[in-house]
Amino acid sequence: ENSAEGRGFDSNGPGPAAAPGRLRASMFSEIRSLHQAFAEAISSVGRAAQERARDAARALEIQRSEEQALELLRSKEMFFAMVSHEMRTPLTACIGMAEILLETTELDPRQRECARSISCR
């Protein structure tokens, strides 16, 4: 005989053969338990995958923010370098002209005071 009953097995393992209905109910119960455990495991894996995806999205957002901050910093440094250069050039010319004025021209006291306030002397 090939049936479970004929082999001397029931839902509790080897032993007296169980009634076919009881064996079937026991198998369905075990299958239901396995199905539930499997569904919980799948759900757990799904939650873990979602959490990893959120973590990866956060990491990407942080990386993009850092890159944007660095780009803004470079832009700010370039802006100040250009402004500094654009201001220094004419100011150097003004200071140089004031010094030439002080060295080569007869100035009244008021003019001399103005030229000295511009020059570095």
C-alpha positions as CSV (number, residue, x, y, z in Angstrom):
1,E,0.0,0.0,0.0
2,N,1.3,3.5,-0.9
3,S,-1.0,5.6,1.3
4,A,0.3,7.3,4.5
5,E,-2.1,5.1,6.4
6,G,-0.7,1.9,5.0
7,R,2.9,3.0,5.9
8,G,2.0,3.5,9.5
9,F,2.4,7.4,9.6
10,D,0.1,10.0,10.9
11,S,0.5,13.7,11.5
12,N,2.6,13.0,14.5
13,G,5.1,10.9,12.7
14,P,5.6,7.1,12.8
15,G,2.9,5.3,14.7
16,P,-0.6,4.0,14.3
17,A,-2.3,5.2,11.1
18,A,-4.5,8.2,11.5
19,A,-7.9,8.5,9.9
20,P,-7.6,10.1,6.4
21,G,-9.7,13.2,7.5
22,R,-7.5,13.9,10.5
23,L,-4.3,13.5,8.5
24,R,-5.6,15.9,5.8
25,A,-6.7,18.5,8.5
26,S,-3.2,18.2,10.1
27,M,-1.5,18.6,6.8
28,F,-3.6,21.7,5.9
29,S,-2.9,23.2,9.3
30,E,0.9,22.6,8.8
31,I,0.7,24.1,5.3
32,R,-1.2,27.1,6.6
33,S,1.4,27.6,9.3
34,L,4.2,27.3,6.8
35,H,2.4,29.7,4.5
36,Q,2.0,32.2,7.3
37,A,5.6,31.9,8.3
38,F,6.7,32.3,4.6
39,A,4.4,35.4,4.2
40,E,5.9,37.0,7.3
41,A,9.4,36.3,6.1
42,I,8.6,37.8,2.7
43,S,7.0,40.8,4.4
44,S,10.1,41.2,6.6
45,V,12.4,41.0,3.5
46,G,10.2,43.6,1.8
47,R,10.4,46.0,4.8
48,A,14.2,45.6,4.9
49,A,14.4,46.3,1.2
50,Q,12.2,49.4,1.5
51,E,14.4,50.6,4.4
52,R,17.6,50.0,2.4
53,A,16.0,51.9,-0.5
54,R,15.1,54.8,1.8
55,D,18.7,54.7,3.2
56,A,20.1,54.7,-0.3
57,A,17.8,57.6,-1.3
58,R,18.9,59.6,1.8
59,A,22.6,58.9,1.0
60,L,22.1,60.1,-2.5
61,E,20.3,63.2,-1.3
62,I,23.1,63.9,1.1
63,Q,25.7,63.4,-1.6
64,R,23.8,65.8,-4.0
65,S,23.5,68.4,-1.2
66,E,27.3,68.1,-0.5
67,E,28.1,68.5,-4.2
68,Q,25.8,71.5,-4.5
69,A,27.3,73.1,-1.4
70,L,30.8,72.6,-2.8
71,E,29.7,74.1,-6.2
72,L,28.3,77.1,-4.3
73,L,31.5,77.5,-2.3
74,R,33.6,77.4,-5.5
75,S,31.2,80.0,-7.1
76,K,31.5,82.2,-4.0
77,E,35.3,82.0,-4.0
78,M,35.5,82.8,-7.7
79,F,33.1,85.7,-7.3
80,F,35.2,87.2,-4.4
81,A,38.4,86.7,-6.3
82,M,37.0,88.5,-9.4
83,V,35.5,91.3,-7.3
84,S,38.7,91.7,-5.4
85,H,40.7,91.9,-8.6
86,E,38.3,94.3,-10.2
87,M,38.5,96.6,-7.1
88,R,42.3,96.3,-6.6
89,T,43.2,97.4,-10.1
90,P,41.6,100.8,-10.1
91,L,42.4,101.4,-6.4
92,T,46.1,100.7,-7.1
93,A,46.0,103.2,-9.9
94,C,44.4,105.8,-7.7
95,I,46.9,105.3,-4.9
96,G,49.8,105.4,-7.4
97,M,48.5,108.7,-8.9
98,A,48.1,110.2,-5.4
99,E,51.7,109.3,-4.6
100,I,52.9,110.8,-7.9
101,L,50.9,113.9,-7.1
102,L,52.5,114.2,-3.7
103,E,56.0,113.7,-5.1
104,T,55.8,115.9,-8.2
105,T,53.3,118.7,-7.6
106,E,53.2,121.7,-5.4
107,L,49.9,121.2,-3.4
108,D,48.3,123.5,-0.9
109,P,47.8,122.0,2.6
110,R,44.2,121.0,1.9
111,Q,45.2,119.2,-1.4
112,R,48.2,117.6,0.3
113,E,45.9,116.2,3.1
114,C,43.5,114.8,0.5
115,A,46.3,113.2,-1.5
116,R,47.8,111.7,1.7
117,S,44.4,110.2,2.7
118,I,44.4,108.4,-0.7
119,S,48.1,107.3,-0.7
120,C,49.7,104.7,1.6
121,R,52.1,107.2,3.0
